[in-house]
């Protein structure tokens, strides 16, 4: 099972693409003013436990893990981390990591997208290049923005081959 278009786990987006995206059901852990230096612990605590907790609820992830940002992270972040899912979560899930997951969604609308191939340490530069490409296309980015972690770092031996897809809603 995979996400509906324009999301495509099989083909990296090497040039800026603009498309209409449907809303996609998700289950996430939502945090506000979360310290950026603790993001690896948040993501590990969510991604390593959420799929199992969803399975126990009869819900399956239907695509890559993601982080959705409600503003650009600087010292802190307002974000949601989780998975797109094939069902509706009726009540919050308590994860063994101590986090609570809840229903949410990736937003519908016009989106810009571009794939980043390489390690997570270069994501800041990739976001800068992505936002520059959005401006050069005479488009205006708006929040939220999100990253789909197409490659699983536990299964990818060469960090230069990690794929992260970057997305931004666009002004209408």
Secondary structure, 3 states (H helix, E strand, C coil): CCCCCCCCCCCCCCCCEEEEECCEEEEEEEEEEEEHHHHHHHHHHHHHHHHHHHHHCCCCEEEEEEEEECCCCCCEEEEEEEEEECCCCCCCEECCCCCEEEEEEECCEEEEEEEEECCHHHHHHHHHHHHHHHHHCCCCEEEEEEEEECCCCCCCCCHHHCEEEEEEEECC
